[in-house]
Amino acid sequence: MTIDQPTALVTGSAGFVGRHLVDKLTAAGYRVLGLDLMPWPRLRLPAGYAHFRIDALDWLRTRFPADVDLVVHAAAVVGGRTMIDGAPAELAAVDLELDAALWRWTLRTRPRRVVYLSSSAAYPVSLQTGGRVVDLDEADLDPMAPAMLAPDNTYGLVKLVGERMAAEVRATGVDVTVVRPFSGYGTDQAADYPFPAFIARALAGHGTPGRRPFTVWGDGGQVRDFIHIDDITAAIVRLARLDVDGPVNLGTGRPTSLDELAVAVCSQLGYRPQLEHDRDAPVGVAYRVARTETLERWYVPQVTLEDGIARALAEAAR
């Protein structure tokens, strides 16, 4: 470690976003400390990374390192649409506690910058359903305005409260960056999310006799903005290093329905299944796509959805 090497603390460092953040931060020259109840999921630790298998709540309540340059708060319970709709009380109880611990720790220790991962779920549902759907601009959500309290379930409400707290903490003199990721995906994502589930279904059905049905939740018309995990984490590191407070949408601006995603995945295998729709499954809002003008001032996503699909299929074939 060099004398002026910056130090980053990542909560939830073994999770999908967290472990990719560790990769990006160590590659950018940070010494990284990671907190997670789960063990590091890969064979080797990256050079410059120390993994602490500890509940982030316990660390944030009891540890007070004096010289942290950057804190990235990725610890949260999400679990996809099943968890958001199926266990909202459990999700909110844990995530509120984690966020509260983060802000208390921040006010005590005064790190140089905090990155708070909000969510596109914090945006008002009224802009994503029915006849009024729009591409979501950062200005469509103001955490300081009570009229904006209409997010997506308790998960979105937790993130809205987190953004309000970020503004209050920033007012005390701590620099805070707020980012709003849209539908992140990647090769090692948990199967609770559409992208990895579709990769698995396509691989299972490919090569079988006949046209094996391919199940899509809802009517398949739900539209999302899929952004690769490499772009999410690269954007976070760049925004933090450039001292951008945000909020900043992390998305591509490209609308893709779930039916379109299923077809795109299957077509790379030369597979044309019959799409079937599970209309009793949780579906979320009708349309959630980012406006990306703010992000593109500092970072332009590099991984197309087609490239991301190809990567996932190649990884699965190894």
N, C-alpha and C positions, 0 to 999 in steps of 0.2 A: 504494500500500500504506500503510495506517495504521500507526502506531508499534506498536500492540498487536495487529496482525493475526496470527493463528496460522499456522504453517507445517506442512504435511503432506507427507510423502514416500510415494509409492505405487510399489511394485515391480510389474512386470507391468502397467504402466498402459495399454498399448494392447490388452490382452486384453479378453475379454467383460466380466468383473467389473471389471477395472481401469479401463476407459474410462468405465463408468457411475459408478464411485466418484469419478473426477475430476469428473464433472458435479455429483454431490451435494456434494462437498467445496467446490468453488468457489462453488456456490450458497449454501453455509452460511457463506461468508466466509473460507475458508482460502486462503492462497497455497500452491499445490500444485506440487511437483516430481515428475515422473514418469520412471521408468526402464523402458526396454523395448528389446529388440533390434529390434522392428518399428517402422516409422514410425507416426505418429499416423494413424488410419484415416479421419479425417473431413477435410472441406475446411478447417475453421478450428479453431484452438486456442481453448478457452474463455478468457475474460478471467481473468487471475490464474493461468494454468497455463503451466509451462515443461516441454517434453518433451525428455528427453535420450535420444537413440538410442544406448544403451549396454547391454551385458550387466549385469544387476543384480549378478551375481557380481563383476565388475570394480569396480563402484562400491563395493559393500559392503566389499571388501577394501582399497580405497585411499583412500576419501573419508571425512572425519570432520567433517561440519558440526556446529557446536557448539550450534545453537539450533533443534532440530526438536521441535515440540510433539507431533506424531502421526506414527507410521509404520504404514502398512497394507500387509501383506505378501500381495500377490495373485499374485506370480510363482510359477508351477508348471507342470509338464507334466501335463495330464490326458488330453484327447483322447477322452473318452467311453469307453463300455464296450469298444470295439475296442482302445483303447490299454491300458486297465486289465488286460484279460485277455490281449491279444496281445503286449504288449511290457513286461511288468512289470519286468524288470531295467533296461531303459533309463529307464523312468519313475522308478523308485526312485532310481537313481544320480543323475539330474539334480536331483530334488526334495530329496533328502537334502543334496546340496551347497548348494542354494539356502538351505535352512533353516539349515544350519550357519553359512553366511556371515551370515545375518540375526542369529543369536544372538551370534556373535562381535562383530559391529558394534554390537549393542545393549549388550553388556557394556562395550565401549570408550567409546561415546559417550553412553550414558545418556539416551536421549530421554525425554520426559515420559510418553508412552504408546505401546505397540505393540499393534496389532490383528493377531492370528494367525488366518488363515482355515484352520480345520481342515476336516472334512468329515463328513457322515453315514456315509461309508464306514468311519470309525474305530470305529463301533459293532460289537459282537460279531455275527458272522454267525449264531450260534446263536439270536439273538432275532429273526431275520428269515427263517427258513427252517423248513419242516416244520410241526409242530403247535404250535409255541411262539411264533408271531409276536405281537408286541406293538407298540403305539405307543411310540416310543422316548423315554424320559425322560432328562434330562441325567445323572441319577444312575445310569443303566444303563451308563455308561462312566466309569471312574475311572482316569486315566492313571498314577496312583501305585500301582495294584494289579496285580501281575504276572499274576494270573488273568484279567485282561481282555485279554491279548494274543491275541485271536482276531478281528481285523478283516477287512475285505474286501480280500483280496489285498495286494500290497506297497504299493499306493497308500494303503490304509487304515492299514497299518503305519507308513508315513512320517508320516501325520497323527497317529497315536497317539504316536509318538516326539516329534513337534513339540509336542503338548500337554504331554507330560512335561517337555520343555525349557522351555515357557512357565511351568510351575509352578516350576521351579528358578530361572529368571531372575527371576520375580516375588519369590522369596524373597530375592534380593539387593537388592531395593528398587526395581526398575523395574516400573511398572504395566503389566500385560499383559491385554488382553481376548481371550478365545477364543470364536470363533463356529463353529457347525457348520451350514453351509448344507445343505439337502436338495436337491431337484432344481430348480435354477434354470433359468429360461427367459426368452426375450425375442425381440424382432423381429430383432435383428442377431446372433443366436447362430450359431456354426458348425454346419454340417449333420451333424456327428458325433453330435449329440444327438437324442433322439426328437422333441421339439417342432418344431424347424425342419425336420426330415426329414418329419414328417407334414404340415406346412404345404405343403411343396414337392410332396409326393405328391398331396395333395388338389387343389392348383391344377392339377397336370398332368393329373389324371383328370377333373376337373370339366368337363362339357360335351362329353366324348367320347361317341361312340355306344356303347350297351350299358353294361354294368356292369363297367368296367375293374377288375381285382383291385387291392386295396390291401394291401401287404405289411407285416406287423407281425412284429418279431423275437420268437422264443420262442413260447409258446402264447397270448400276449396277456393272460394273467392276472397278470403281474407288476405289483405295486402300488407307486406312488410318490407322493410329496408334492411337487407342483409349486408353486413360489413364484416370482413374477415378479421380474426383476432390479431393478426399481425398489424393490420392498419389501426385497430383500436389502441393497441399498446404503443405503437410507434407515435401515434398522434398524442397520447398522454405524455410520453416522455418529452416530445418536442414542445408541447404547450407549457409544461412545467419549466423547462430550461429557458423558455422565452418569457417567463413570468406573465403568462396570460391568465387573467382571473376567470374569464368566462362569464356566463355559461356558454359552452360550446357543444353543439350537436356532433356526435360521432356517428355518421352515416354516409351513405353514398349518394342519396337522392334518387336512387333507382327503385321504382315500385315493382315488386314481384309477388304475385299471388302464390298461395301454397300449391295450387294445381300447376302453375308454371314452374315452380321449383321442382315438383315431382317429375314433370316431363323433362326438365333440363338435366336432372340427375340420371334418369333412365336412358336418355338419348345418348349419353356418352358411353353407355354399355351396348348400344344398338338394341335396346329393349323397349318395347311398346306395350306396357301393361294396360289393363282396363282399370281406370281409376274408380274407386268406390269411396263413398263419403259417410263418415260416422257423424251424424248430425246430433248425437247425444253427447259428444265429447266437448270439453271446454274449448272455446275458440277465441276469446278476447275480442278486441275492437275490430271494426271492419277495415280500417285503413290507417296505417302508421308509417309515414315516410318523412324523412328529414329534409329540411332546406339546409343546404351545405355551404352557403356563401361565407359564413363566418369561419367555419373550419378551413376552407380553402385559402384563406389569407395566410395560413401557416402550414397547412398540410393537405395534400391531395391523396386520397386512397389509391393504393397501387394494385391491389389484388381484385380482379374481376370475379364475379360469381362463377363464371365458367372455369376460371383458373382454380378457384377454391374447390370446386367440385372435382376437378382433375387431380388436385393434390390429395384430396380425401380418398378417392378411389385408388390412387397409386399407393397410398399408405396402407390401405386395407389389403392390397394385393401382396404386400411384403410377407 
